[in-house]
Each structure stands twice: as structure tokens, then as C-alpha cells.
Amino acid sequence: MSNWRPAFLQKMDKETSGLIVILIVVAAAFSLASPQFLTLANLDSMGFQMPLLGLLTLAMLAPIISGGFNLAVVFTANMSGLALAWTLIQFGGQDAGIGAFILGCLFAICVGVLAGAIIGFIIAYIGAHPILVSLAMMVFLQGLGEFLTRGGDISGFPNYMRVIGHGTLLGLPVPMILFGVIAFIWHVLLKRTRHGFSVYMTGSNPLAAEYAGLHTKRTLVLIYALSGFLCSIAGILMAARFNSVRVGHGEALLLITVLACFLGGIDPFGGKGNVIPVIISLFILQILSSGLNLVGANQHLATAVWGLFLVAVMVLRSDLVRMFISFLRRNKARS
């Protein structure tokens, strides 16, 4: 019997092709439910909204593949944004030139990389659990940010920053282009480099990775440093989109980054995962959020639906369901 799936889906793994089917079904359902769903205005809105969540999700991706976690992604992004804001204010705020912006971005990246590297160093060389270390860093960054800003916002940035957060290039949102470039680099980094191989080996079996001659401790430090780098890019984008920086910006996104990773097939115990399915899962979550908003549903309902999606995915991937599917397949083959 011929396979009904298109050829391009047959070349993909089951995880990716299944997510593409879900994506098509969800998009089709909302396009029927609301005539505004497929309008250029709504697609543009999704194109500007998703990249921030996407960058934070990519920052969460490698730590989970390595068997760890980075609960500090949102507050690392916010502290990086604060570093950029502080630099711009020193050079005149709204009147700050491009040079000040570049200097601020470098400062923001240093803050993000340093925060991530400290997490990785403690995990690798002290042996503390990744959840506890990243939680401690999250609390530290939150407290430090509240102290520096006295719980308020920092705003008043140069107008040229709007291009990063609200501009378009060849009809495409600049944030989406930025996310696409970084996602491609991240895919290549994980799948085509020695570092990527070390990430998967460390997540699968750290002891075997050590015996294979891989420097797992150095790999862990680099994993979290790169995670911090992505957080700093997210912090810069956040400052450009909102024209302000606050320690609490995007707090609700933390759990959604975890949801996107697990929906995209990342093994919570490490050693398995890919960038492409995670990107597809991000599109699914964004379509759910935008679609529910267009049909008049409360925004909190979108969060509840995201949670149900995660529960459903975990159930479908459970050993019991896999055994049941195998049982049905055997019976079908016998008949």
C-alpha cells in the first residue's frame, strides 16, 4: 500500500512530520473560525511576536539536551537589556549615537555570556544540580535588577532602535529574520560541529563521553555561556520592541520555552532533540495564541490550551501508548 504522505514528509522523522500535520490542522481550523487569521496584519503580528519567545526557547534548548536546565533565561535577557539601557543613558538616552548602541550591545552580550558561564562552571566543576544553580542565578539576577532599577522601568531609547523591534526588510519582520538566522546557526552548531556532538553525548551518557575523550566540563560551560549569549540577543530585541527595560518583562515566557522544547521532541532527560521540530512547535504555539485571541477567547485560555498540549504530548509519548500502538500494528499485520 502506498504511503499517503508527501515525499518531503517521508524524508523527515516522525517527530517533525507529525508536528507539521498538527501545524496545518491548527492553522486550517483558525482560518475557518476567523476570516482575519490569514490576513497580512495578523501574519505580521505573529512575525513580530514569535521571535522573542523563539530566542529564549533556543537558549533553553541546548541545556535540556545536555541533561540540564536553565531557569534563568528570562532574567538573563532582562539584565542584558538593562546593560544596554544603562549604556545608552550614559551617552544621552534618546540622543545616543550608533556607537553607543554598539557598545551597549557588547556590554549586554558580556552580561549574558558571563551569567551563563557562571551557571555552567558551577554545574561542571562544583557538581551542583542544573535546576538549583539556574534557579539561584534567576533569583540573584531578579534581586539585582530590582535593586538597580528600584522596581521601575528604564525607557527613552534612540528612535533607530525601532528598526530592530518593529522594522521590516523585503516585507519580512526584522525580528523574524534575526530569529531565522540564529536558528539556522544553532541547527548547524548542534548537528555539524564537534561542540554539538559533545552536547548530545554529554546528555546521553556523561561518563561515556569522558571515556570517549570529550571534555564534558568545558562543554557544559560553553553550553550555558552560549545560552546566555542568546538571552542577551533576546534582551536587546526586547528593549527595541518595548522601548523600555524592566526586570519583570517576559516572566510568563519561561514555562512556555520549556513547553516549546518538549512539544518539539526534546527529551527531558537529555541526549535527544533537534532545532527544526522546536521551531515548528513555536509556530504551533503562536498560532494557538493568535487564533484564540482572534476568536475572542481570553488570553489566559491560551495558556491553559498550551498546558493541555504539553499533557497530550507527554501522554502520546508514554511507553503505555507506544505499547498499545505496537499491539495494534501487530494485529493489523496478522490480519
PATORKOL-655830 format. One line per field, with one value per residue (C-alpha): residue number from 0; residue in one letter; x, y, z. Coordinates in Angstrom, 1 decimal. Layout:
N
k NUM;...
r a;...
xx X;...
yy Y;...
zz Z;...
//
This chain:
335
k 0;1;2;3;4;5;6;7;8;9;10;11;12;13;14;15;16;17;18;19;20;21;22;23;24;25;26;27;28;29;30;31;32;33;34;35;36;37;38;39;40;41;42;43;44;45;46;47;48;49;50;51;52;53;54;55;56;57;58;59;60;61;62;63;64;65;66;67;68;69;70;71;72;73;74;75;76;77;78;79;80;81;82;83;84;85;86;87;88;89;90;91;92;93;94;95;96;97;98;99;100;101;102;103;104;105;106;107;108;109;110;111;112;113;114;115;116;117;118;119;120;121;122;123;124;125;126;127;128;129;130;131;132;133;134;135;136;137;138;139;140;141;142;143;144;145;146;147;148;149;150;151;152;153;154;155;156;157;158;159;160;161;162;163;164;165;166;167;168;169;170;171;172;173;174;175;176;177;178;179;180;181;182;183;184;185;186;187;188;189;190;191;192;193;194;195;196;197;198;199;200;201;202;203;204;205;206;207;208;209;210;211;212;213;214;215;216;217;218;219;220;221;222;223;224;225;226;227;228;229;230;231;232;233;234;235;236;237;238;239;240;241;242;243;244;245;246;247;248;249;250;251;252;253;254;255;256;257;258;259;260;261;262;263;264;265;266;267;268;269;270;271;272;273;274;275;276;277;278;279;280;281;282;283;284;285;286;287;288;289;290;291;292;293;294;295;296;297;298;299;300;301;302;303;304;305;306;307;308;309;310;311;312;313;314;315;316;317;318;319;320;321;322;323;324;325;326;327;328;329;330;331;332;333;334
r m;s;n;w;r;p;a;f;l;q;k;m;d;k;e;t;s;g;l;i;v;i;l;i;v;v;a;a;a;f;s;l;a;s;p;q;f;l;t;l;a;n;l;d;s;m;g;f;q;m;p;l;l;g;l;l;t;l;a;m;l;a;p;i;i;s;g;g;f;n;l;a;v;v;f;t;a;n;m;s;g;l;a;l;a;w;t;l;i;q;f;g;g;q;d;a;g;i;g;a;f;i;l;g;c;l;f;a;i;c;v;g;v;l;a;g;a;i;i;g;f;i;i;a;y;i;g;a;h;p;i;l;v;s;l;a;m;m;v;f;l;q;g;l;g;e;f;l;t;r;g;g;d;i;s;g;f;p;n;y;m;r;v;i;g;h;g;t;l;l;g;l;p;v;p;m;i;l;f;g;v;i;a;f;i;w;h;v;l;l;k;r;t;r;h;g;f;s;v;y;m;t;g;s;n;p;l;a;a;e;y;a;g;l;h;t;k;r;t;l;v;l;i;y;a;l;s;g;f;l;c;s;i;a;g;i;l;m;a;a;r;f;n;s;v;r;v;g;h;g;e;a;l;l;l;i;t;v;l;a;c;f;l;g;g;i;d;p;f;g;g;k;g;n;v;i;p;v;i;i;s;l;f;i;l;q;i;l;s;s;g;l;n;l;v;g;a;n;q;h;l;a;t;a;v;w;g;l;f;l;v;a;v;m;v;l;r;s;d;l;v;r;m;f;i;s;f;l;r;r;n;k;a;r;s
xx 0.0;1.4;2.2;-0.2;2.3;4.1;7.7;9.1;7.4;8.7;12.2;11.6;11.5;8.1;8.5;8.9;6.2;3.7;4.3;3.8;0.5;-0.6;0.6;-1.5;-4.6;-4.4;-3.8;-6.7;-9.0;-8.4;-8.6;-12.1;-13.0;-11.8;-11.6;-8.9;-6.5;-4.8;-4.7;-1.4;-1.9;-2.3;0.6;2.8;1.7;2.8;6.0;6.9;5.7;7.2;11.0;11.4;9.9;11.9;15.3;14.5;13.5;16.7;18.5;16.7;17.3;21.0;20.9;18.0;19.7;22.8;20.6;20.3;18.1;18.4;15.7;17.5;16.9;14.3;16.1;19.4;17.7;16.4;19.7;21.3;18.6;19.4;23.1;22.2;19.8;22.4;25.0;22.6;21.6;25.2;25.5;22.4;19.4;17.3;20.2;22.7;24.5;25.1;28.5;26.8;24.3;27.1;28.9;25.7;25.1;28.6;28.0;24.7;26.3;29.1;26.5;24.5;27.6;29.0;25.7;25.5;29.2;28.9;25.9;27.9;31.0;29.2;27.4;30.5;33.2;31.2;28.7;25.6;22.3;21.4;17.9;19.2;22.1;20.0;17.2;19.8;21.1;17.5;16.8;20.1;19.5;15.9;17.0;20.0;17.7;15.1;17.8;19.3;16.0;14.1;11.4;10.7;11.2;14.0;12.8;13.7;15.9;17.0;14.5;16.7;16.3;12.7;14.0;15.2;11.9;9.4;11.1;10.7;13.2;11.9;8.4;9.6;9.7;13.3;12.9;11.8;14.8;17.1;15.5;15.7;19.4;20.2;18.0;19.9;23.3;22.0;21.0;24.4;26.1;24.3;24.3;27.5;30.1;32.2;30.6;27.1;28.3;29.7;26.3;24.4;27.0;27.0;23.2;23.1;25.9;28.4;30.7;30.8;31.6;34.5;35.8;35.5;37.9;35.4;35.9;32.4;33.1;34.3;31.3;28.9;30.4;30.2;26.6;25.4;27.6;26.0;22.6;23.5;24.5;21.1;19.5;21.4;20.2;16.7;17.2;18.4;15.3;13.0;14.4;13.9;10.3;9.0;11.2;11.7;13.5;12.2;13.3;9.9;9.5;8.5;8.4;5.5;7.6;9.8;7.4;6.4;10.0;10.0;6.7;8.0;11.1;9.1;6.4;9.3;10.5;13.4;14.0;13.6;16.4;18.8;20.6;17.8;16.4;16.6;16.1;13.7;10.9;11.2;10.8;7.6;6.3;6.9;4.8;2.0;2.0;2.0;-0.9;-2.8;-2.3;-3.2;-6.1;-7.7;-7.2;-9.0;-12.0;-12.4;-11.0;-9.4;-5.6;-5.4;-7.3;-4.3;-2.1;-4.5;-4.5;-0.7;-0.7;-3.2;-1.0;2.0;0.0;-1.3;2.2;3.6;0.7;1.2;4.9;4.4;5.5;1.9;0.7;3.6;3.0;-0.7;0.2;2.7;0.0;-2.5;0.2;1.0;-2.7;-3.1;-0.1;-1.5;-4.9
yy 0.0;3.4;5.9;8.9;11.3;13.7;12.8;15.7;14.5;10.9;12.3;13.8;11.9;11.1;13.9;16.6;15.3;14.9;18.4;19.7;17.9;19.5;22.9;22.5;21.3;24.1;26.8;25.5;25.4;29.0;30.2;28.7;30.1;33.6;35.3;37.7;34.8;34.7;38.5;40.2;42.2;39.1;37.3;40.4;40.5;36.8;37.5;40.3;38.4;34.9;35.7;36.8;33.5;31.7;33.1;32.3;28.8;28.3;29.4;26.7;24.0;23.0;22.9;20.5;18.3;18.2;16.8;20.2;23.2;27.0;28.6;32.0;32.6;35.4;37.3;36.9;38.6;41.3;42.0;42.2;44.7;46.7;46.7;48.1;50.7;51.9;52.4;54.3;56.6;57.4;58.6;60.7;58.3;59.2;61.2;58.3;57.5;54.2;53.9;54.0;51.4;49.0;49.5;48.8;45.6;44.4;45.1;43.3;40.3;40.2;40.2;37.4;35.2;35.8;34.8;31.7;30.8;31.1;28.7;26.2;26.5;25.7;22.7;21.3;21.9;22.0;19.3;21.1;20.3;22.5;23.3;24.5;26.5;28.2;28.9;30.6;32.6;33.6;34.8;36.7;38.4;39.3;40.8;42.6;44.0;45.2;46.8;48.7;49.9;50.2;48.0;50.5;50.8;52.3;53.9;56.6;54.9;56.3;56.0;54.0;51.0;50.7;49.2;46.1;45.6;46.9;47.2;45.1;44.0;42.9;42.6;40.4;41.5;42.2;40.2;37.1;37.5;37.7;34.7;32.7;33.4;32.5;29.3;28.2;28.8;26.9;24.0;23.8;24.2;21.3;19.0;19.8;20.7;18.9;21.0;19.8;16.2;16.8;18.3;15.2;12.8;14.7;14.5;10.8;9.5;11.9;9.1;7.5;10.9;11.3;7.9;8.9;11.8;14.6;17.4;17.4;20.1;22.5;21.6;22.3;25.8;26.5;25.3;27.7;30.6;30.2;30.1;33.3;34.8;34.0;35.5;38.7;38.9;38.4;41.2;43.6;42.7;43.1;46.6;47.5;46.2;47.6;50.8;50.1;47.6;46.1;43.2;41.5;41.7;38.3;36.4;34.3;33.1;30.9;27.9;28.4;27.9;24.6;23.7;24.5;22.3;19.3;19.8;19.8;16.4;17.3;14.5;16.0;13.6;14.8;13.4;13.8;16.8;18.9;22.6;22.2;20.4;23.0;25.8;24.1;23.8;27.5;28.3;26.0;27.8;31.2;30.2;28.9;32.2;34.4;32.3;32.2;35.9;36.5;34.3;36.4;33.9;35.2;35.2;33.0;30.4;30.2;29.4;26.6;25.2;25.3;23.3;20.8;20.4;19.5;17.0;15.5;15.2;13.6;11.0;10.3;9.7;7.5;3.8;2.6;4.4;3.1;-0.4;0.0;1.3;-1.6;-4.1;-2.6;-2.8;-6.4;-7.3;-5.4;-7.2;-10.6;-9.9
zz 0.0;-1.0;1.7;1.6;3.0;0.5;-0.4;1.6;4.8;4.2;4.3;7.8;11.1;12.6;15.2;12.6;10.1;13.0;14.1;10.5;10.4;13.7;12.4;9.2;11.1;13.7;11.1;8.9;11.9;12.9;9.3;9.1;12.6;11.8;8.4;9.9;10.7;7.3;6.8;6.3;9.5;11.6;10.0;10.5;14.2;14.6;12.8;15.3;18.4;18.0;17.7;21.3;22.6;19.9;21.1;24.7;23.6;21.7;24.9;26.8;24.1;24.5;28.3;28.2;25.5;27.7;30.6;32.4;32.6;32.5;34.6;34.4;30.7;31.1;33.8;32.0;29.0;31.2;32.8;29.4;28.4;31.5;30.5;27.1;28.6;31.1;28.4;26.2;29.1;29.8;26.2;26.2;26.1;23.1;21.6;21.9;18.7;16.8;18.5;22.0;20.8;19.6;22.9;24.8;22.8;23.5;27.2;27.1;25.4;28.1;30.8;29.2;28.5;32.0;33.7;31.6;32.0;35.8;35.8;33.6;35.7;38.9;37.3;35.7;38.3;41.6;40.6;41.7;40.1;37.0;38.2;41.6;40.1;37.4;40.0;42.2;39.3;38.4;41.9;42.1;38.7;39.7;43.0;41.5;38.7;41.2;43.3;40.3;38.9;42.2;40.6;37.8;34.0;32.1;28.9;26.3;23.7;20.3;17.5;15.3;17.7;16.4;13.2;15.2;17.0;14.5;11.2;8.0;5.3;2.0;3.5;6.4;10.1;11.1;14.4;12.4;10.1;13.1;14.7;11.4;11.0;14.6;14.4;11.3;13.0;16.1;13.9;12.3;15.6;17.2;14.2;12.3;14.8;17.5;20.1;19.1;19.2;22.7;23.8;22.7;24.2;27.5;27.7;26.8;29.0;30.6;31.8;28.3;26.9;29.3;28.3;24.6;25.3;25.3;27.7;29.2;31.8;29.2;27.1;29.9;30.5;26.8;26.6;29.3;28.0;24.6;26.3;28.0;24.6;23.1;26.2;25.6;22.0;23.3;25.8;23.1;21.0;24.0;24.6;21.0;20.8;24.1;24.1;27.7;30.0;33.2;35.3;35.1;31.3;29.9;33.1;31.8;28.8;31.0;31.2;27.6;26.5;28.3;26.7;23.2;23.8;25.0;22.3;19.8;21.0;23.3;25.8;29.3;30.4;27.8;24.7;22.2;20.3;17.2;16.4;13.5;15.4;18.2;15.6;14.3;17.8;18.3;15.2;16.6;20.0;18.3;16.0;19.0;20.9;17.9;16.8;20.3;20.5;17.2;18.1;21.3;23.8;27.0;26.8;29.9;27.9;25.5;28.5;29.5;26.0;25.9;29.1;27.7;24.6;26.7;28.7;25.5;24.0;27.2;27.1;23.4;24.0;27.0;27.0;27.5;24.4;22.4;23.5;22.5;19.1;18.6;19.6;17.0;14.3;15.1;14.9;11.7;10.2;11.2;9.6
//
